[in-house]
Amino acid sequence: MSTKTSVFKKFPRTFWVANSMELFERWAWYGFYMLLANYLTKSTDVGALGLSQEEKGIIMGIGTAVLYFLPIITGAIADRYGYKKILFAAFIVYALGFLAMPHCQSFGSFFAIFLFVAIGGALFKPVITATISKTTDDTTSSIGFGIYYWMVNVGAFIGPLVALQFSKISYSSVFYLSAVFILVNIPFLFLYKEPEREKSNIPFLKSLKMIFRNIFIALKDYKFLIFLIIVAGFWSMYYQLFYTLPVFIDQWVDTHALYNVIEKIWPWLNDKIAINETIPAEYITNMDAMYIILFQIAVSAIIMRIKPLTSMMAGFLVCSIGMSLTLFTNNPFFIISAIFIFGIGEMAGSPKITEYIGKIAPKDKIALYMGMSFLPVTLGNLLAGYISGGVYGKMSDKVNLLQNDLSSKGISVPELSESFTQTDLFNKAGELLNMTQSEITNYLWATYNPGRIWTVLLAIGAGASFLLFLYDRFLIRKIK
């Protein structure tokens, strides 16, 4: 016990301040991000935007990709102008973006403001990770980054839970709530001590040219480039947790059975989370963060002696099986179990990516290679946006399938608009087909099999795992 206590005492105050800011930043981010896919695509008469799946994919895919790409620039800006100043700028950009979001009611305006919010995230990310790195040493870095990642997942879990309570009032209140929690971080800046950093007299534009030149040098290592492309496949499948799964559950899964089970076991919980005797989709998808909080340490202990590539292969495969199974059925209990499988794969594979990059990097280029870990996330989000947009829209979107079905029967209905919403479409279809809404859902499910999109995600995830096997077998067999 005394040894553990002495380790915690080694962390300076700024380490704990940075972790506290990370907690509230993730709280603010995931508070709206977990709800974003449904907010963008649900009917306008429930306060959502009523956009198409393709438009949703563009907004979330490109916006999140920008967030993960820009740190190569914002990190250089922070090193030049100071961490505290950049953190303050990040919080202000974040807050202004969150406050503006409820007033952006079109595809173009919301896309623009989401890109603005992504800039706030890109300013924040490199500063916090650099602070954690600079406030730990060889004896404390392992537990220090463990605390950091735990804080990330606590914020990712709590944020949606709180936001969902406010979504009962209105979607606008969700964005305002995120603004409040990001502004909670500003008082922490008074406790934040600027870590030492190397000051450079090199002109800023010249330093940016040097950064991009170094990226080009790293990408000339074809083995490293192949690895990054393979990992991008994993991230494109992983981000369906936010892009596709909430929409799929909302459109196709009857959660009333889940409500009945909870009502028998813990009625108080239903009073807090249920809406019209159903469980909102985001509560179900948010269970992934809960699983990570509960089991990450145990999974890490099991895989700690396994080679990173082996762990990634198994993790990617298990993760893809879990994600594909969530879209295989419209049974909520099966989906909850599948999310657990997904989470186990995520816990086994995702943390090993950074570890492996550090392992294969030349000793004089470790920092350069580690900084490249954002590239597969960037590319993965672009691909994830396309899958959740165009692919899901054609294969599984309930609105598209109903419109196509009515058209195939020669039934004409008005185009979706502010005066003829998605809700109006389904009500009109119920009258024309003489079906209840539940019967329409069952009919479309049986006729068009929207769950078949699971084959796409399984192919991508399993393909990434298999390509890693070939990569290990034919390119990296000598590297330990």
N, C-alpha and C positions, 0 to 999 in steps of 0.2 A: 504493500500500500504506500509506503514512504517513497519508493522508487517512482511510482506513478505520480505521486504528488509533486515530487521534485521536477519531473518532466513538465508538468503543467506550469510550474513556477518559472520555467525558462522562457515561456512565451511573454513578450513585452505587451504593454497595454494596446499598442496599435494592432497587434495580431487579433485581439478579441474585438476591437472596434471594427476592423475590416470584416470579420466574420458576422458581426451583428448587422452591418450594412448589407452584406450578401444575403442574409436571412430576409430582411425587409424588401430588398430588391427582387428576390425570387418570389416573395409573397405578392408583391405588386404585379410582377410580370405574369406569373401563372394564374393569378386571380382573374385576369381577363383572357389570357391565351388559351386556357383549357376550354373556355366558353366560346372562343372566337369563331370556330368553324360553323357552329349552329347559329350564332348571331348573324353571320354573313349570309346564310342560306335559308333560314326559316322564314315563314310568311311575315309580311310587313304588318299585318294586323295584330301580331303579338309583340311588336316593337323591334323586330329584326329587320334586316335590309332586303331580304328576298332576292339575293343575287344568285346567279347560276353556280353550279359546282366548278365550272371552268374559271369563272371570275374569282371564286374562293381560292382555287389552286394557285392562280397567278399572285394574288395578294399575299397569301401565307408563304408560298414557296419562294418568291423573289424577295419579299420583305425579310424573311428569316435568313435567307442566303446572304443578303446584304449585311445583316447584323453580324454574321460570323466571318465575313470577308474583310470588313472595314477595320478590325483591330490591328491589321498590319500597318495601317496608317495612324489610327488613333493611339496605338501604343507608342509610336514615334513621337506623336504630339505630346503625350503625357511625359515622356522622358525629357522633352525639351522645355515644357512650360510648368511642370510640377504636377504631382499626383492630386494634391488637394484641390487645385484650381479645376482640373479636369473632372474630378468627382462632383464638384459643385455644378459645373456645366452639365454633366450627365443628368443630375437630379432635376435641374430646371428644364432641360429638353424633354425628359421623361414626363414630368408633371404637365407641361404645356400640351404635349401630345395626348396624354390621357384625358385632359380636360376638353380638348378639341374633338376627340373621337365621337362622342354622342351627336355632334352637330354635323358630321360627315355622313350624308345619307345616300350618296351615289358611289358607284364603283371607283371612279376617278378620284374623288375627294378622299375616300377612305384609304385607297391605295397610297395616295400622297402622304397622308398623316401617319399611316403605318410605317412608311419608309422613314419619316421624321422620328418616330419612336424608336425605330431600329438604330438610328444614329445615337440616341441616348444609350441604348444597350451596348453599342460598339465602343462608346467612350468609357463606359463603366467596366466592362469585362477585363481588359488587359491590366487596368490599374489594380483591381482587387487581386487577381492572380499574382501579379508582380509583388504586391504588398505581402501576400502570404509567403511567397518565395523569399523575400528579403527579411522577413521576421522569423524565419526558421533556419536551422542549420542541419548538419548531417545527422545529429542525434535527435532532432525534433521534427524533421520534414515529413517523415512517414505519418506520424500521429497528427501533425499539423494539417496536412492535406486531407487526412481522414476526417478531422473535425470540419474542415471546409466543405467537403462533399456531403457530409451529414447535414450541415446547415442548408446546403442547396436543396436537399430533398425534403427537409422539414418545411422550408418555405414553399416548395412546389406542392406539398401536400396540404398545408394549411390555407394557402392562398385561394384555391378553388372552393374549399369548404366554406370559407367566409363569404366569398363572392356569390356563391349560389344562394346564400341566404338573402343577399341584397337583390339578386336577380328576380326574386318574387315581387319586389317593388317595381323595378324596371331595369332594363339593360343599361340605361344611362348611369344608374347608381353604381354599377359594377366598375365602370371606367373612372368615375369620381372617387370610388374607394381606392383604386390603384394609385390615383394621384395622391391621396392622403398618405398611403403607406410608403410611397417613394419619398415624400417630403419629410417623413419621420426621420430619414437619414441625415438631413441637414444638421440637426444639433450634434450628431456624432462627429461631424467634421471638426468641432471645437476640441474633441478629445483625440483626434487623429494627428499623429506626429509624422511629418514627411520623412519617409525612408531615404537613406542616402542613395543618390543616383549619380551616374557619371554625366557630367555636363559637357556638351560638345559645342565647338565653335563652327562646325560645318553648317553651311546654309541648309535650311529645312528642305528645299526642293532637291538639293544634292543628296541629302540623307535619304530621301524617299527613293531617289534613283538607285542608291546603294542597296536599299531594302529589296526592290524589285529585281535588281541584278543578282542578289543573293538567292532569291526565290528561284530564278532561272538556273542558277548554278546547282541548287539542290534538286531541281526537277530533271536535270541532265543525268542524274543517277537513275537509270531506267528501272532498276529493281525497286527503288523507293517510290517512283512514280506509279508503277504497277500496283504496289501495295496501297497507295492512296486511292487509286481508282476502285480497287476491290472494296475497300472500306466504305467508299461513297455508296456502294450498293446496300451495305448494311444500314447506313443512316437513312437512305430513301425508304427502306422498309420500316425502320424504327419510328420515323416521324408520322407514320399513319396513325399512331396512338393519338395524335392531336388533330391531324388533318381529316382522317376518314372515319375512325371508329366512333367518335361522338355523333356524327351525322348518321352513320349506319344504325346505331342503337336507337336514335331518336326517330328514324324513319321506319324501322322494321321490327324492333323488339318491343313486345308487350311486357312491360315491367310490373304489371298489376300482380302477377303471381309472386314476384319478389316482395312487393308491398305486403301481401297477405302473410308471408312467412315472417317478415320483420314485425308485423302487427302482433303476431302470436308471441314472439320472443321478447321484443323490446318496443312497445307502442310509443314510448317517449321519442325514440329516434324517428319514427314515421312522422310524428308531429313536427319535427324539425326539418326533415328533408323532403317529404313527399309533397307532390302537387297533384291534386285531383286523383288521389289513390294510385299514383304512379311514381317511380323513382327517376329523376332526371338523369340523362345519359352521363353527364359529367361526373356524378358521384361514382358511377361504375368505372369509368376510365381512370379516375383519380386513385383507384386502389393500387395501381402500379407504384405510385410514390409511397404508399403505405407499406407495400411489400418490401420495397428497398430499405425503408427505415428499419423494418423489423428483421430483415434477413441478410443485408449486405455484409455485415461483419462475419456472419457464419459462412456465407458463400466465399468471401475473400479468404477466410482461414482454410477452406477446403482446397481452393485453387492456387494458393500462394506458392506451392512447389511445382506447379504445372507450368510447362513452357508457355510463354505468352501466345505464340501462334496456335498451339494446341487448344488452349483455353478459348481463344477467339473463334477457332473453327467450331468448337462445341457450342459456344455461346451464340454465335450467329445462327447456327442451325436450330437450336432450341428456341431462340427468340423468334425466328421466322415461322416455326411451327406454331408457337403460341399466338403470334399476330394473325396468321392465316386462319387458325381455329376460331378466333373471335369473330371472324366474318363468315364462318362456315354455317352458322346456325342463328336462329332468332330466339334461342333459349337463354334467358339472362343468367341462369345458374351456370350453364356451360361456359358462357362468356367470362364470368368472374373467374372460373377455374383456368380458362385459357390465358387470361391476363396474368395469372400467377406463373404459368409456364413461360410466358413472354418475359416477365420480370426476372425469373431465374436466369434465362439466357442473357438478358441485359446486364445483370450483375456479374456474370461470368465473362462476358465478352467486352463490354464497353470500357471498363477501367484498364484493361490490358492493352488497349490501342496505344495510349500514351507511353506506357511502360515499354512496349515493343519498339516504338520510334526511338526512344532513348537508347535502346539496346543496339539498334542497327546503325545509329548515327556515328560518323567518324568522330573521334575524340575532339578534334578541333572545330567541329561543326554541330555540336550537340544542341546548342541554343537555337541555331538556325533550323535544324530538323524538327525540334520540338515546336517551334513556331509555325510549322507547316501543318500541324494537326487540324487547323481550322479549314483547310482546303477540302477534304472529303466531306465535312459537315456542310460546307457551302454547296458543293456539287450535289450532295445527297438531298438537300432541301429543294433544289431546283427540280430534281427528278421526282421527289415526293409531291411537289405541287402539281406536276403533270399527272401523276398517277391518281391523286385525290381529286383532280379536276376533270380532265378529258376522259381518262379511263373510267373512273367511278361514275362520271356523268353519263357515259354511254351504257355501261354494264349494269349499274346498280341504283342510280338515282331514282327515287320513287316518283318524283314529279315528272321527269322525262319519260319514264316507263308508262305512266298513266296517260300522258299526252299522246305518246306513240300508239298506245292501245286504243284510245278513243279514235284516233285518226285512222287506224287500220279497220275500224268498224264503220267508217264513214260518218262519225259523229263530230260535228264542228262545235268548238267552244272558243270563247274569246281568248286572245293572247293575254298572258299575265301582265298586270299593270297595277297601279295604285288603286284603281277602281275594281279590278278583278284579281284578287290575291290567290295565293296557293290554297288557302282555306276555302275560298269560293270555288276553286277548281275541284277540290275533292268533294265538297258538298254537292256541286252540280253533277259530278260523276256518279255520286250515290243515287241521285234522283234518276239519272238517265239509265243506269245499269240496275236500278232497283236493289242496291246493296247497302249495308251498313258500312261504316268506315273500317271496322274490323274485317268485314268480308272482303272489302276492296284490297286491304293489305294482304290477306291470305290468298286472294285470287292472283294478285301480281306476283307474290312470292312463288306460288306454284307454277305460274305460267312462264315467268321470265328468269327465275332462279338468280336473283341478284347476289346471293351469297357466293356465286362462282368467282367473284373477284379474289377470293382467297387463293386461287391458283396462281394469280399474278404475283402476289406477295410472297407465296411460298417459293415460286420459281426464282425471284430476285434474291431472297434471303438464303435459300439453299444453294443457289448459284454462287453467291459470295463465299459461302463456306467451302464449297467444292474448289473454287478458284484459289482460295487460301491454301487448300491441300496441295494443289498443283504448284503453287508458288513456293511452298515449303519443300516439296519433293524435288523440284527441278531447278530452283534458283537459290534457295537459302538453306539447303540441307546441312551445310557445314557450320551455320551460325547457331550458337546456343543462346 
